């Protein structure tokens, strides 16, 4: 009996400690061994710690022969959201990316959502007492303190880490500087409450230090959405604090009043108080454009499930490419492929459909309603500690919702959101029910043998399933981690022009991801193209040996390019690179121009408003025309190719009137057709658009010489 009790305590402690460790580590965690140093690694940490904690909690329940479950009907809402995310992943345009996240956006992936909902479940069942919840919140504040201290050094140019990517003042352990500001703004009101209810002097000092550093950091970043988050969440504390003056000493309302005043000042002035701090501006599509993209995605006629389940978690980049507004081409961001909308809610609408949007909205509404209900019911009935923590968590939760309304979530922000949701439900004092897992033969008289045996079987089956799934995910996630490490080595090898080594590393990365990660295939096809060019430049090879080597690499290139589009056929980048590598081997393989044409046709379907695709498409036909230059009997075919090239270059200009490469290519066609005057006009127009293009200036000088305009040529 004693051994059983000790085992129960040990596994309970392991489960709780794992969650507390996760809360401390996740905002801080990153690794330099991946192309995505933050969210990819944070996801791995989240999944591992959550599954370990869940495993320990289930094992504790089996040893104890009973399980306590929160029976609130509100728990069905996160479960429904999870089911919708699963269905959205099943109907996704890139199932592998929607499940794992990377190389798509990691935060909305099914694996991340699953881990976050299990985290919600564990916090709800492991942290029920006020002192336990206080400890959990305090751990979050200590993590935030370290994040704010490190980020302040970064923002002011004092770099402590040796990595190249960390030598930027915009680098921090949360994400972008704006997401960092939102993260801090969300937890500041909760920290203010913690200062008030803490009895320990050292705890008060640490939290006060965090408050000061975070406020300075917010002033340095000066992101308007973060100030709005702080303004609204502080207002909530003030409203309830003033209405409960017997509990809130008015001098402790100084902190939310200060936050409110600073936020109002920053929102009105809009000028940074630290002019020496220069941070890179973040860009995103407009709200109206994103809503239109979401609408077009949902009514996608090719997929009957788009309206219900969207394009798949993390696939907004595909939606943006296909439905972006035409007027974006008149800005400097015309070539940017945005991976997220400016709002997490709009992102959910596009990628998980109306069901995903409504179920996520239901999570938000239910959490806030439960929070308000708990606050109102505790005014007279409950102790002040729980009531004040509820106010702090509720204000931070509403701040988190405001942040997600006006900014896309990353792993850190979504982790914080689900943590606050779980804390609201824990503080609300929802009822739990104990289910007996004892063997049927040992049941007391009057107990339901059938019900208990079914519950025992259910928990045992869940335990085994969690064990199997955990081992599977650990194994695959480990492979993905090593794949990223090999991918980074491949990129480093390419920079050193060691393409053979790069090919070896890329093939290893592809093998470790079961040949399903499209960016590895895409990059491999380009490295094969580099190797073909290297072989063609070698002087010490016989013609036969060179032809054999080139032929082998062409075969590998074609296979890699095809595999990239097979793994993710809705990614326009795969088709453009496939078209590009095919276009570059036209002189070597006679049928490759047809392959390139088909590739660019698919790319245009996926990104119909991109002028660069039409320009690249047109160059296939100019290359074909050049190959027919010496075949006088094919003059009509040559002219037909030039006409097709003109059509595509003109389409590019119709999409973007100041697109210099298309104008330049039209001028080159005029030269081929001996229309020198027309070519000069087009090149002069192009020069006005791209005045600093040295190659263009050189070409214009040559044309002036051809036209006998020696003074201009000089």
C-alpha positions as CSV (number, residue, x, y, z in Angstrom):
1,X,0.0,0.0,0.0
2,X,2.8,2.4,0.9
3,X,4.7,1.5,-2.2
4,X,1.6,2.2,-4.3
5,X,1.1,5.6,-2.7
6,X,4.8,6.5,-3.2
7,X,4.5,5.5,-6.9
8,X,1.4,7.6,-7.3
9,X,3.1,10.6,-5.8
10,X,6.2,10.1,-7.9
11,X,4.3,9.9,-11.2
12,X,2.1,12.8,-10.2
13,X,5.2,14.8,-9.4
14,X,6.8,13.9,-12.7
15,X,3.7,14.9,-14.6
16,X,3.5,18.3,-12.8
17,X,7.2,19.0,-13.0
18,X,7.2,18.3,-16.7
19,X,4.5,20.8,-17.3
20,X,6.2,23.4,-15.1
21,X,9.5,22.8,-16.9
22,X,7.7,23.3,-20.3
23,X,6.1,26.6,-19.2
24,X,9.5,27.8,-18.1
25,X,11.5,26.5,-21.2
26,X,9.2,27.1,-24.1
27,X,9.4,30.9,-24.3
28,X,13.2,30.6,-24.0
29,X,13.9,27.6,-26.2
30,X,15.6,27.6,-29.6
31,X,18.3,25.6,-31.3
32,X,20.6,26.7,-34.1
33,X,20.5,23.4,-36.0
34,X,17.5,24.1,-38.2
35,X,16.5,26.6,-40.8
36,X,13.5,27.5,-38.5
37,X,15.4,28.0,-35.2
38,X,12.3,29.0,-33.1
39,X,9.0,27.4,-33.9
40,X,10.3,24.1,-35.3
41,X,12.3,23.5,-32.1
42,X,9.6,24.8,-29.8
43,X,7.1,22.4,-31.3
44,X,9.4,19.5,-30.7
45,X,9.9,20.6,-27.0
46,X,6.1,21.1,-26.6
47,X,5.3,17.6,-28.0
48,X,7.9,15.8,-26.0
49,X,7.1,17.4,-22.7
50,X,3.3,17.1,-23.1
51,X,3.4,13.5,-24.1
52,X,5.8,12.6,-21.2
53,X,3.5,14.4,-18.8
54,X,0.4,12.8,-20.2
55,X,2.0,9.3,-20.0
56,X,3.0,9.9,-16.4
57,X,-0.5,11.1,-15.5
58,X,-2.1,8.1,-17.1
59,X,0.3,5.7,-15.3
60,X,-0.4,7.4,-12.0
61,X,-4.1,6.8,-12.6
62,X,-3.6,3.2,-13.4
63,X,-1.4,2.6,-10.3
64,X,-3.9,4.5,-8.1
65,X,-6.8,2.5,-9.7
66,X,-8.9,5.6,-10.1
67,X,-9.0,8.6,-12.5
68,X,-10.4,12.1,-11.8
69,X,-11.9,13.7,-14.9
70,X,-13.3,17.2,-15.3
71,X,-16.8,16.7,-16.5
72,X,-17.6,20.2,-17.6
73,X,-19.5,20.4,-20.9
74,X,-17.1,23.2,-22.0
75,X,-14.4,20.6,-22.4
76,X,-16.2,19.4,-25.5
77,X,-15.4,22.6,-27.3
78,X,-11.6,22.2,-27.5
79,X,-12.3,18.5,-28.5
80,X,-14.5,19.7,-31.3
81,X,-11.8,22.1,-32.5
82,X,-9.3,19.3,-32.5
83,X,-11.6,17.0,-34.5
84,X,-12.2,19.8,-37.1
85,X,-8.4,20.4,-37.3
86,X,-7.9,16.6,-38.0
87,X,-10.6,16.7,-40.8
88,X,-9.0,19.9,-42.2
89,X,-5.6,18.1,-42.3
90,X,-7.2,15.1,-44.0
91,X,-8.5,17.3,-46.8
92,X,-5.4,19.6,-46.9
93,X,-3.7,20.5,-50.1
94,X,-0.4,19.4,-48.4
95,X,-1.2,16.8,-45.7
96,X,2.4,16.3,-44.6
97,X,2.9,20.0,-43.9
98,X,-0.5,20.5,-42.3
99,X,0.2,17.6,-39.9
100,X,3.8,18.4,-38.9
101,X,4.0,22.1,-39.6
102,X,7.4,22.8,-41.1
103,X,8.0,23.6,-44.0
104,X,4.6,25.4,-43.6
105,X,3.7,27.5,-40.6
106,X,4.3,25.4,-37.4
107,X,1.8,26.9,-35.0
108,X,-1.5,25.9,-36.7
109,X,-0.4,22.4,-37.6
110,X,-2.3,19.4,-36.3
111,X,0.6,18.2,-34.2
112,X,0.9,21.5,-32.5
113,X,-2.9,21.8,-31.9
114,X,-3.0,18.3,-30.5
115,X,-0.1,19.0,-28.1
116,X,-1.7,22.3,-27.0
117,X,-5.1,20.7,-26.3
118,X,-3.5,17.9,-24.3
119,X,-1.6,20.6,-22.4
120,X,-4.9,22.3,-21.7
121,X,-6.3,18.9,-20.4
122,X,-3.3,18.3,-18.2
123,X,-3.3,21.7,-16.6
124,X,-7.0,21.4,-15.9
125,X,-6.5,18.1,-14.1
126,X,-3.1,18.7,-12.5
127,X,-3.3,22.2,-11.2
128,X,-6.5,22.7,-9.2
129,X,-5.3,24.3,-5.9
130,X,-4.8,28.1,-5.8
131,X,-1.2,27.7,-4.6
132,X,-0.4,25.3,-7.5
133,X,-1.9,27.8,-10.0
134,X,0.1,30.6,-8.4
135,X,3.3,28.6,-8.7
136,X,2.6,27.9,-12.4
137,X,2.0,31.6,-13.1
138,X,5.1,32.5,-11.2
139,X,7.2,30.1,-13.4
140,X,5.8,31.8,-16.5
141,X,6.8,35.2,-15.1
142,X,10.4,34.0,-14.4
143,X,10.6,32.8,-18.0
144,X,9.2,36.1,-19.1
145,X,11.8,37.9,-17.0
146,X,14.6,36.1,-18.7
147,X,13.1,36.7,-22.2
148,X,12.6,40.4,-21.6
149,X,16.2,40.8,-20.2
150,X,17.7,39.0,-23.2
151,X,15.5,40.8,-25.7
152,X,16.4,44.2,-24.3
153,X,20.1,43.4,-24.8
154,X,19.3,42.4,-28.4
155,X,17.1,45.4,-29.2
156,X,19.9,47.8,-28.1
157,X,22.5,45.9,-30.1
158,X,24.3,44.0,-27.3
159,X,24.6,40.5,-28.7
160,X,25.4,37.7,-26.3
161,X,25.1,34.7,-28.6
162,X,27.7,33.6,-31.2
163,X,25.3,32.6,-33.9
164,X,25.0,34.7,-37.0
165,X,21.2,34.8,-36.9
166,X,21.4,36.1,-33.4
167,X,23.5,39.1,-34.4
168,X,20.4,41.1,-35.3
169,X,18.6,43.4,-32.9
170,X,15.3,41.9,-34.1
171,X,16.2,38.4,-32.9
172,X,14.5,37.1,-29.7
173,X,13.3,33.8,-28.4
174,X,9.5,34.4,-29.0
175,X,9.4,35.2,-32.7
176,X,9.3,38.5,-34.5
177,X,9.7,41.7,-32.5
178,X,6.0,42.4,-32.8
179,X,5.1,38.9,-31.5
180,X,7.5,39.5,-28.6
181,X,5.7,42.8,-27.8
182,X,2.3,41.1,-27.8
183,X,3.6,38.2,-25.6
184,X,4.8,40.7,-23.0
185,X,1.7,42.9,-23.2
186,X,-0.5,39.8,-22.6
187,X,1.3,38.7,-19.4
188,X,2.0,42.2,-17.9
189,X,-1.5,42.5,-16.3
190,X,-1.2,39.0,-14.8
191,X,2.2,40.0,-13.4
192,X,0.7,43.1,-11.8
193,X,-1.8,40.9,-10.0
194,X,1.0,38.6,-8.9
195,X,2.8,41.5,-7.3
196,X,-0.3,42.4,-5.3
197,X,-1.0,38.9,-4.0
198,X,2.6,37.8,-3.4
199,X,3.6,37.7,0.3
200,X,7.3,36.9,-0.3
201,X,9.5,39.9,-0.7
202,X,11.8,38.2,-3.2
203,X,8.9,37.1,-5.3
204,X,7.6,40.7,-5.4
205,X,11.1,42.0,-6.3
206,X,11.5,39.5,-9.2
207,X,8.1,40.2,-10.6
208,X,8.6,44.0,-10.2
209,X,11.8,43.7,-12.2
210,X,10.0,41.8,-14.9
211,X,7.3,44.5,-15.0
212,X,9.9,47.2,-15.4
213,X,12.0,45.4,-18.1
214,X,8.9,44.5,-20.1
215,X,7.5,48.0,-20.1
216,X,10.9,49.3,-21.3
217,X,10.9,46.6,-24.0
218,X,7.4,47.6,-25.1
219,X,8.4,51.2,-25.4
220,X,11.5,50.2,-27.5
221,X,9.5,48.1,-29.9
222,X,6.4,50.4,-29.9
223,X,4.0,48.1,-31.7
224,X,0.5,49.5,-31.7
225,X,-1.3,46.2,-31.4
226,X,0.7,45.4,-28.3
227,X,-0.4,48.7,-26.7
228,X,-4.0,47.9,-27.6
229,X,-3.6,44.6,-25.8
230,X,-2.2,46.2,-22.7
231,X,-4.8,49.0,-22.8
232,X,-7.8,46.6,-22.9
233,X,-6.4,44.1,-20.4
234,X,-5.4,46.8,-17.9
235,X,-8.9,48.4,-18.2
236,X,-10.5,45.1,-17.2
237,X,-8.4,44.9,-14.0
238,X,-9.2,48.5,-13.2
239,X,-13.0,48.0,-13.7
240,X,-13.1,45.0,-11.4
241,X,-10.6,46.5,-9.0
242,X,-12.5,49.7,-8.5
243,X,-15.7,47.7,-8.1
244,X,-14.1,45.6,-5.4
245,X,-12.2,48.3,-3.4
246,X,-12.4,46.3,-0.1
247,X,-10.2,43.7,-1.7
248,X,-8.0,45.8,-4.0
249,X,-6.1,48.4,-2.0
250,X,-6.3,51.4,-4.4
251,X,-2.5,51.9,-4.2
252,X,-2.1,48.5,-5.9
253,X,-4.2,49.8,-8.8
254,X,-1.3,52.1,-9.6
255,X,0.2,49.4,-11.9
256,X,-2.8,48.8,-14.2
257,X,-3.4,52.6,-14.1
258,X,0.3,53.1,-15.2
259,X,-0.1,50.5,-18.0
260,X,-3.3,52.2,-19.1
261,X,-1.7,55.7,-19.2
262,X,1.4,54.5,-21.0
263,X,-0.6,52.5,-23.5
264,X,-2.9,55.5,-24.2
265,X,0.2,57.7,-24.6
266,X,1.9,55.3,-27.0
267,X,-1.3,54.8,-29.1
268,X,-1.8,58.6,-29.5
269,X,1.8,59.7,-30.0
270,X,2.9,56.7,-32.1
271,X,6.5,57.8,-31.9
272,X,9.2,55.6,-30.2
273,X,10.7,57.0,-27.1
274,X,13.9,55.3,-28.1
275,X,14.9,56.9,-31.5
276,X,18.2,55.1,-31.4
277,X,16.4,51.7,-31.7
278,X,15.8,50.8,-35.4
279,X,13.9,47.6,-35.9
280,X,12.9,46.1,-39.2
281,X,9.3,46.8,-40.2
282,X,7.0,43.8,-40.5
283,X,4.6,43.6,-43.5
284,X,1.5,41.6,-44.0
285,X,-1.5,41.7,-46.4
286,X,-4.4,44.0,-45.4
287,X,-7.4,42.7,-43.5
288,X,-9.7,43.3,-46.4
289,X,-7.4,41.5,-48.8
290,X,-7.0,38.6,-46.4
291,X,-10.8,38.3,-45.9
292,X,-11.3,38.2,-49.6
293,X,-8.6,35.5,-49.9
294,X,-10.3,33.5,-47.2
295,X,-13.7,33.8,-49.0
296,X,-12.2,32.8,-52.4
297,X,-10.4,29.8,-50.7
298,X,-13.6,28.6,-49.0
299,X,-15.6,28.7,-52.2
300,X,-12.9,26.9,-54.2
301,X,-14.8,24.8,-56.7
302,X,-12.2,22.2,-57.1
303,X,-12.7,21.0,-53.5
304,X,-16.2,20.4,-52.1
305,X,-14.8,20.5,-48.6
306,X,-13.0,23.9,-48.9
307,X,-16.0,25.7,-47.5
308,X,-16.2,23.5,-44.4
309,X,-12.5,22.7,-43.7
310,X,-10.5,25.3,-45.7
311,X,-7.3,24.6,-47.6
312,X,-5.6,22.9,-44.6
313,X,-3.7,24.1,-41.5
314,X,-0.7,26.2,-42.3
315,X,-1.5,26.6,-46.1
316,X,-2.4,30.3,-46.2
317,X,0.7,30.9,-48.3
318,X,-1.0,28.8,-51.1
319,X,-4.2,30.7,-50.7
320,X,-2.4,34.0,-50.9
321,X,-0.5,33.1,-54.0
322,X,-3.7,32.1,-55.8
323,X,-6.1,34.9,-54.7
324,X,-3.9,37.9,-53.8
325,X,-5.1,41.3,-55.0
326,X,-3.8,42.6,-58.2
327,X,-2.9,46.0,-56.8
328,X,-0.2,44.4,-54.6
329,X,1.9,44.3,-57.9
330,X,2.2,48.1,-57.7
331,X,4.0,47.9,-54.4
332,X,7.5,46.7,-53.5
333,X,6.0,43.6,-51.9
334,X,4.6,42.2,-55.1
335,X,7.0,39.2,-55.0
336,X,6.4,38.4,-51.3
337,X,4.5,35.3,-50.5
338,X,2.9,35.9,-47.1
339,X,2.7,32.7,-45.0
340,X,0.1,34.2,-42.7
341,X,-2.8,36.7,-42.7
342,X,-2.7,39.7,-40.4
343,X,-5.1,37.9,-38.0
344,X,-5.1,34.4,-36.6
345,X,-8.8,34.4,-36.8
346,X,-8.8,35.2,-40.6
347,X,-6.1,32.6,-41.0
348,X,-8.3,30.0,-39.3
349,X,-11.2,30.9,-41.7
350,X,-9.0,30.4,-44.8
351,X,-7.1,27.3,-43.7
352,X,-9.7,25.4,-41.6
353,X,-12.9,26.7,-43.1
354,X,-16.1,27.8,-41.5
355,X,-16.0,24.8,-39.1
356,X,-12.5,25.6,-37.9
357,X,-13.2,29.3,-37.5
358,X,-16.4,28.7,-35.5
359,X,-14.9,26.0,-33.3
360,X,-11.9,28.2,-32.5
361,X,-14.2,31.1,-31.9
362,X,-16.3,28.9,-29.6
363,X,-13.2,28.2,-27.5
364,X,-12.6,31.9,-27.1
365,X,-16.2,32.8,-26.2
366,X,-16.6,29.9,-23.8
367,X,-13.3,30.7,-22.0
368,X,-14.2,34.4,-21.6
369,X,-17.8,33.6,-20.5
370,X,-16.5,31.1,-17.9
371,X,-14.0,33.7,-16.7
372,X,-16.6,36.4,-16.3
373,X,-19.0,34.0,-14.6
374,X,-16.2,32.9,-12.2
375,X,-15.4,36.5,-11.4
376,X,-19.0,37.5,-10.8
377,X,-19.7,34.5,-8.6
378,X,-16.5,35.0,-6.5
379,X,-17.2,38.5,-5.5
380,X,-19.0,37.5,-2.3
381,X,-18.5,33.7,-2.1
382,X,-14.8,32.9,-2.7
383,X,-11.5,33.8,-1.2
384,X,-9.6,36.9,-2.4
385,X,-6.6,34.9,-3.7
386,X,-8.5,32.9,-6.2
387,X,-10.7,35.9,-7.2
388,X,-7.7,38.1,-7.9
389,X,-5.8,35.4,-9.9
390,X,-9.0,34.9,-11.9
391,X,-9.1,38.6,-12.7
392,X,-5.5,38.5,-13.8
393,X,-5.8,35.4,-16.0
394,X,-9.1,36.7,-17.5
395,X,-7.5,40.1,-18.4
396,X,-4.5,38.4,-19.9
397,X,-6.8,35.9,-21.8
398,X,-8.8,38.8,-23.3
399,X,-5.5,40.5,-24.2
400,X,-4.4,37.3,-25.9
401,X,-7.6,37.2,-27.9
402,X,-7.1,40.8,-29.0
403,X,-3.6,39.9,-30.0
404,X,-4.8,37.0,-32.1
405,X,-7.5,39.2,-33.7
406,X,-4.9,41.6,-35.0
407,X,-1.8,39.4,-35.4
408,X,-1.0,35.9,-36.5
409,X,-0.1,33.4,-33.8
410,X,3.2,31.6,-33.5
411,X,4.0,28.6,-31.2
412,X,4.7,30.9,-28.2
413,X,1.6,33.0,-28.6
414,X,-0.7,29.9,-29.1
415,X,1.0,28.2,-26.2
416,X,0.2,31.2,-24.0
417,X,-3.4,31.4,-25.3
418,X,-4.1,27.7,-24.4
419,X,-2.3,28.1,-21.1
420,X,-4.6,31.0,-20.1
421,X,-7.7,29.1,-21.3
422,X,-6.7,26.1,-19.1
423,X,-6.1,28.4,-16.1
424,X,-9.5,30.1,-16.5
425,X,-11.2,26.7,-16.3
426,X,-9.0,25.6,-13.4
427,X,-9.8,28.7,-11.4
428,X,-13.5,28.5,-12.2
429,X,-13.7,25.5,-10.0
430,X,-15.4,23.2,-12.5
431,X,-16.5,19.9,-11.1
432,X,-14.6,16.7,-11.5
433,X,-15.7,13.1,-11.2
434,X,-13.8,10.1,-9.9
435,X,-14.0,6.9,-11.9
436,X,-12.9,3.6,-10.2
437,X,-10.4,1.5,-12.1
438,X,-10.2,-1.4,-9.7
439,X,-10.5,-4.9,-10.9
440,X,-14.1,-6.1,-11.3
441,X,-13.7,-8.8,-8.7
442,X,-12.7,-6.3,-6.0
443,X,-15.6,-4.0,-6.5
444,X,-17.6,-3.0,-3.6
445,X,-21.3,-4.1,-3.5
446,X,-23.5,-1.8,-5.5
447,X,-20.9,-0.7,-8.0
448,X,-21.5,-1.1,-11.7
449,X,-19.1,-3.9,-12.8
450,X,-19.7,-3.2,-16.5
451,X,-19.2,0.6,-16.2
452,X,-16.0,0.2,-14.2
453,X,-14.5,-2.5,-16.4
454,X,-15.2,-0.4,-19.5
455,X,-13.6,2.6,-17.8
456,X,-10.6,0.5,-16.9
457,X,-10.3,-0.9,-20.4
458,X,-10.6,2.7,-21.8
459,X,-7.9,4.1,-19.6
460,X,-5.6,1.1,-20.2
461,X,-6.2,1.3,-24.0
462,X,-5.5,5.1,-23.8
463,X,-2.3,4.4,-21.9
464,X,-1.1,1.9,-24.5
465,X,-2.2,4.2,-27.4
466,X,-0.3,7.1,-25.9
467,X,2.8,5.0,-25.4
468,X,2.7,3.8,-29.0
469,X,1.9,7.2,-30.5
470,X,4.5,8.8,-28.3
471,X,7.2,6.4,-29.5
472,X,6.1,7.0,-33.1
473,X,6.1,10.8,-32.8
474,X,9.4,10.8,-30.9
475,X,11.0,8.7,-33.7
476,X,9.6,10.7,-36.6
477,X,10.3,14.0,-34.9
478,X,13.9,12.9,-34.2
479,X,14.3,12.0,-37.9
480,X,12.9,15.4,-38.9
481,X,15.3,17.1,-36.5
482,X,18.3,15.3,-38.1
483,X,16.9,16.0,-41.5
484,X,17.0,19.7,-40.7
485,X,20.5,19.4,-39.4
486,X,21.6,17.8,-42.7
487,X,19.7,20.5,-44.7
488,X,21.6,23.2,-42.9
489,X,24.9,21.4,-43.7
490,X,23.7,21.2,-47.4
491,X,23.1,25.0,-47.5
492,X,26.6,25.6,-46.0
493,X,28.1,23.3,-48.6
494,X,26.4,25.1,-51.5
495,X,27.8,28.4,-50.2
496,X,31.3,26.8,-50.4
497,X,30.6,25.5,-53.9
498,X,30.9,22.0,-52.6
499,X,27.9,20.7,-54.5
500,X,28.6,17.0,-54.2
501,X,28.6,17.2,-50.4
502,X,25.4,19.3,-50.6
503,X,23.8,16.6,-52.7
504,X,24.8,13.9,-50.1
505,X,23.3,15.9,-47.2
506,X,20.1,16.7,-49.1
507,X,19.5,13.1,-50.0
508,X,20.0,12.2,-46.4
509,X,17.4,14.8,-45.4
510,X,15.0,13.6,-48.0
511,X,15.4,10.0,-46.8
512,X,14.8,11.0,-43.1
513,X,11.5,12.7,-44.0
514,X,10.3,9.8,-46.1
515,X,10.6,11.9,-49.3
516,X,7.7,14.1,-48.3
517,X,9.2,17.4,-47.6
518,X,9.0,19.5,-50.8
519,X,11.6,22.1,-50.1
520,X,14.4,19.5,-49.8
521,X,13.5,18.1,-53.3
522,X,13.2,21.6,-54.7
523,X,16.7,22.6,-53.5
524,X,18.2,19.3,-54.6
525,X,17.0,19.9,-58.2
526,X,18.8,23.2,-58.2
527,X,22.0,21.7,-56.8
528,X,21.9,19.1,-59.6
529,X,21.7,22.0,-62.1
530,X,24.8,23.5,-60.5
531,X,26.6,20.2,-60.9
532,X,25.6,20.0,-64.6
533,X,27.1,23.5,-65.2
534,X,30.3,22.3,-63.4
535,X,30.6,19.3,-65.6
536,X,30.1,21.3,-68.8
537,X,33.0,23.6,-67.7
538,X,35.5,20.8,-67.1
539,X,38.3,20.7,-69.6
540,X,39.9,17.4,-68.5
541,X,37.0,15.2,-69.5
542,X,36.5,13.4,-72.8
543,X,33.4,14.3,-74.6
544,X,32.0,10.8,-74.0
545,X,32.6,11.0,-70.3
546,X,31.2,14.5,-70.0
547,X,28.0,13.5,-71.9
548,X,27.6,10.5,-69.6
549,X,28.0,12.6,-66.4
550,X,25.7,15.3,-67.7
551,X,23.1,12.7,-68.7
552,X,23.2,11.1,-65.2
553,X,22.8,14.5,-63.5
554,X,19.9,15.5,-65.9
555,X,18.1,12.3,-65.0
556,X,18.6,13.0,-61.3
557,X,17.5,16.7,-61.7
558,X,14.3,15.7,-63.5
559,X,13.5,13.2,-60.8
560,X,14.1,15.7,-58.0
561,X,12.1,18.4,-59.7
562,X,9.2,16.1,-60.3
563,X,9.3,14.8,-56.7
564,X,9.0,18.3,-55.4
565,X,5.7,18.9,-57.2
566,X,4.5,15.4,-56.4
567,X,5.0,15.9,-52.7
568,X,3.2,19.3,-52.7
569,X,1.4,20.0,-56.0
570,X,-0.3,23.2,-54.7
571,X,3.0,25.0,-53.9
572,X,3.8,27.4,-56.8
573,X,7.4,27.5,-55.7
574,X,7.8,23.8,-56.7
575,X,6.4,24.4,-60.2
576,X,8.4,27.6,-60.8
577,X,11.7,25.9,-59.8
578,X,10.7,22.8,-61.9
579,X,10.1,25.1,-64.9
580,X,13.4,27.0,-64.2
581,X,15.6,23.9,-64.1
582,X,13.9,22.4,-67.2
583,X,14.4,25.7,-69.0
584,X,18.1,25.6,-68.2
585,X,18.6,22.2,-69.8
586,X,16.8,23.1,-73.0
587,X,20.1,23.1,-75.0
588,X,20.9,19.7,-73.6
589,X,17.5,17.9,-73.9
590,X,15.3,18.5,-76.9
591,X,12.0,17.8,-75.1
592,X,12.8,19.8,-72.0
593,X,11.1,22.9,-73.4
594,X,7.8,21.1,-73.4
595,X,8.4,20.0,-69.8
596,X,9.1,23.6,-68.8
597,X,6.0,24.9,-70.6
598,X,3.8,22.4,-68.6
599,X,5.5,23.4,-65.4
600,X,4.9,27.1,-65.9
601,X,1.3,26.5,-66.9
602,X,0.7,24.8,-63.6
603,X,2.6,27.7,-61.8
604,X,0.3,30.2,-63.5
605,X,-2.8,28.4,-62.3
606,X,-1.5,28.6,-58.7
607,X,-0.1,32.2,-58.9
608,X,-2.0,33.9,-61.8
609,X,-1.0,37.4,-60.8
610,X,2.7,37.0,-60.7
611,X,4.5,38.8,-63.5
612,X,7.8,36.9,-63.0
613,X,6.2,33.6,-63.9
614,X,4.9,35.0,-67.2
615,X,8.4,36.4,-67.9
616,X,10.1,33.1,-67.2
617,X,7.5,31.4,-69.3
618,X,8.2,33.7,-72.2
619,X,11.9,33.0,-72.0
620,X,11.2,29.4,-72.9
621,X,10.0,30.5,-76.3
622,X,12.9,33.0,-76.8
623,X,15.2,30.1,-76.1
624,X,13.3,27.9,-78.6
625,X,13.5,30.7,-81.2
626,X,17.2,31.0,-80.7
627,X,17.7,27.3,-81.2
628,X,15.9,27.6,-84.6
629,X,18.0,30.6,-85.7
630,X,20.2,28.6,-88.1
631,X,17.4,26.5,-89.5
632,X,16.0,28.7,-92.3
633,X,13.3,26.2,-93.2
634,X,11.8,26.7,-89.8
635,X,11.5,30.4,-89.9
636,X,7.7,30.3,-89.3
637,X,8.3,28.1,-86.2
638,X,10.8,30.6,-85.0
639,X,8.4,33.6,-85.5
640,X,5.7,31.6,-83.8
641,X,7.9,31.1,-80.8
642,X,8.8,34.8,-80.7
643,X,5.1,35.7,-80.9
644,X,4.3,33.4,-77.9
645,X,7.2,35.0,-76.0
646,X,5.8,38.5,-76.7
647,X,2.3,37.4,-75.4
648,X,3.8,36.2,-72.1
649,X,6.0,39.3,-71.7
650,X,3.1,41.6,-72.4
651,X,0.9,39.7,-69.8
652,X,3.6,40.3,-67.3
653,X,3.5,44.0,-68.1
654,X,-0.3,44.0,-67.9
655,X,0.0,42.7,-64.4
656,X,2.9,45.0,-63.4
657,X,3.4,47.9,-65.7
658,X,6.8,48.8,-64.2
659,X,8.2,45.3,-64.4
660,X,11.7,45.9,-65.9
661,X,12.6,42.3,-66.8
662,X,9.5,41.9,-69.1
663,X,10.3,45.2,-70.9
664,X,13.9,44.1,-71.3
665,X,12.8,40.8,-72.9
666,X,10.5,42.6,-75.3
667,X,13.4,44.8,-76.3
668,X,15.5,41.7,-76.9
669,X,12.8,40.3,-79.2
670,X,12.9,43.6,-81.2
671,X,16.6,43.1,-81.6
672,X,16.0,39.6,-82.9
673,X,13.5,41.0,-85.4
674,X,16.0,43.8,-86.3
675,X,13.7,46.5,-84.9
676,X,16.5,48.5,-83.4
677,X,14.6,51.8,-82.9
678,X,11.8,49.9,-81.0
679,X,14.3,48.1,-78.9
680,X,16.0,51.4,-77.9
681,X,12.7,52.9,-76.9
682,X,11.9,49.9,-74.7
683,X,15.4,49.8,-73.2
684,X,15.2,53.5,-72.4
685,X,11.9,52.9,-70.7
686,X,13.4,50.0,-68.8
687,X,16.3,52.1,-67.7
688,X,14.0,54.6,-66.2
689,X,12.4,51.9,-64.1
690,X,15.7,50.3,-63.1
691,X,18.3,53.1,-63.3
692,X,21.0,51.3,-61.3
693,X,21.0,48.1,-63.4
694,X,24.6,48.0,-64.8
695,X,23.9,45.1,-67.1
696,X,20.9,47.0,-68.6
697,X,23.1,50.1,-69.2
698,X,25.7,48.0,-70.9
699,X,23.1,46.4,-73.2
700,X,21.6,49.9,-74.0
701,X,25.1,51.1,-74.9
702,X,25.5,48.2,-77.4
703,X,22.2,49.0,-79.0
704,X,23.2,52.6,-79.4
705,X,26.3,51.5,-81.2
706,X,24.2,49.3,-83.5
707,X,22.1,52.3,-84.3
708,X,25.2,54.5,-84.9
709,X,24.3,56.7,-81.8
710,X,28.0,56.8,-80.7
711,X,27.5,59.8,-78.4
712,X,24.8,58.1,-76.4
713,X,26.8,54.8,-76.4
714,X,29.7,56.5,-74.7
